[in-house]
Amino acid sequence: MDSQQEHVIRQVAQRDVRHVRLVFVDILGIQKSVTITPGELERAFTEGVAFDGSSVEGFTRISESDMLLFPDANTFQVVPPIGENSADFVGRMFCDVFNPDGTQSHADPRYILERTMERAERLGFVPYIHPEIEFYLFRPPASVEEELIPIDDGSYFDHVSGSVGNEFRRRAVQVLEELGISVEFTHHEIGPGQYEIDLRSVDALSCADNFVTLRAIVEEMALAEGLLATFMPKPVIEYPGNGLHLHFSLHEGNRNAFYDPAADYHLSIVGRQFTAGLLHYAKEISAVVNQHVNSYKRLWGGSEAPAFICWGHHNRGALIRVADHKPGIHTSTRVEYRAPDPSLNPYLAFALIIEAGLRGIEQRLELPEEAEDNVWQMSDAERRAAGIPVLPRSLADALDYLVESELVPMVLGEEAFDFVLRARHAEWEDYRHQVTLQERRQLLHLQ
């Protein structure tokens, strides 16, 4: 064992940790875990923990079912008790998935992002991400058919006196901080019962781990308090959708490669080329960064949803926004990618977005003219005249671009790409075969 693994074993003993949860995600981004006792830690580090990969979405075929989890000791944290019935402290580590022959699984989402990070590092860059994560808190419905009732009637930045949401966010931030996840701020979002938690910028792999942790903590806390927390892109058609706005920058050592004091908005040539790459490949990666049928109801729901492939500075309807530079803080120069929603698999999505930006740099793509007007208020003819294309309007449209993509299978690998394609086609076919309430209202002609 190395020194970090030995440190984890000492920490578990010193803090009287009774259980250690080994965490990973499947291809769809659903968190999986297995819990071991402290006595099994050394063996987990040296030999791995076996599991049936054929039972986990996208990992392997039944004939190749045996796989191993190796915990990443650098991700060890102690999770404080959540809920009245929880008394013990639980250790938690993220894992890398290996084949029995000792090779890493090419279908492991975390490894897919690690490969992309290594490619960026070969070009001299370390990608950093600052996420803005939105979610709703509802009173728990008795069934999925029942109307969702938000916990308050607040709107953007409201401080709703007496709302359980204020205390919920305070406790969520406290738990995240105890886990070593730095929170920049949190506030009420536009929708009733809708909230946002913004995490501080960290390297892309740590950001993905932090995002998975936040999603699990918020859902678990809500359940313990008799609430329903959801990161669903568009849970109620009348309310704004849940977005996952991602602020990207590339670092060269201690230097932000996106910063140029002489450039417009202080965005360097590298930053402009990275942004051009995101615009160029936006349609190809849409079925992964917006992976559900429901995702496109958010994208095409109006308001500030980023349905148009353009960029701007203060234009919040654009797909990409170049954030304001804070004087004297070079790390604040970044680009905000606004399409993703928080139901995605962060490892796959981050890998694809980073690769799209890196290709923009390598291919020296030119950034088109800035879209200064509100693109939602422009007519289709005006947008076409301005050369502003649109994102796919449905998951079916997104799949057409995914099938033709060269970038996505290269980043994901053949196994993961094939599974993503099959899973997304299956979701679309399942949706297409439903008869919705709207159709019945329109066509039954009931008196």
MONOR-V629067 format. One line per field, one symbol per residue. ss: DSSP state (~ for helix, > for strand, _ for the rest). psi: psi as a letter, one per 30 degrees, with the letter a starting at -180 (. if undefined). A space follows every 50 residues. Layout:
# MONOR-V629067
ss=???
psi=???
This chain:
# MONOR-V629067
ss=__~~~~~~~~~~~~____>>>>>>>_____>>>>>>_~~~~~~~~~~_>> >>~~~______~~~_>>>>>>_~~~_>>>__________>>>>>>>>>>_ ___>____~~~~~~~~~~~~~~___>>>>>>>>>>>>>>_________>> _____________~~~~~~~~~~~~~~~____>>>>>>_____>>>>>>_ _>>~~~~~~~~~~~~~~~~~~~~~__>>>>_____________>>>>>>> >>__>>__>____~~~>_~~~~~~~~~~~~_~~~~~~~~_____~~~~~_ _______>>>>>_____>>>>>___>__>~~~__>>>________~~~~~ ~~~~~~~~~~~~____________~~~__~~~~~~___>>____~~~~~~ ~~~~__~~~~~~_~~~~~~~~~~~~~~~~~~~____~~~~~~~____
psi=lleeeeeeeeeeeeghkfkjkjkllaffgkkllkkllefgeeeeeeflkk ljfffkjgellefheklkkjkjffgklkklkklegjekkklkkllkkllf gflkkfgjeeeeeeeeeeeeeffgljkkkjkjkkllklkklflffkkkjl flglakgkjjkfkfeeeeeeeeeeeeefggjkkelllkaelkgklkkkll klleeeeeeeeeeeeeeeeeeeefggljkkgkeiekfflllklikkjklk kjbgkjffkjfflkggjleeeeeeeeeeeegeeegefefiflefeffeeg gabgkifkilllegjgflekkjlkkkkfjfffjlkjjfellggljeeeee eeeeeeeeeeeefhkkklkkjfljfffkleeeeeefhjlllkfleeeeee eeefkeeefeefleeeeeeeeeeeeeeeeeefgkjleeeeeeffhk.
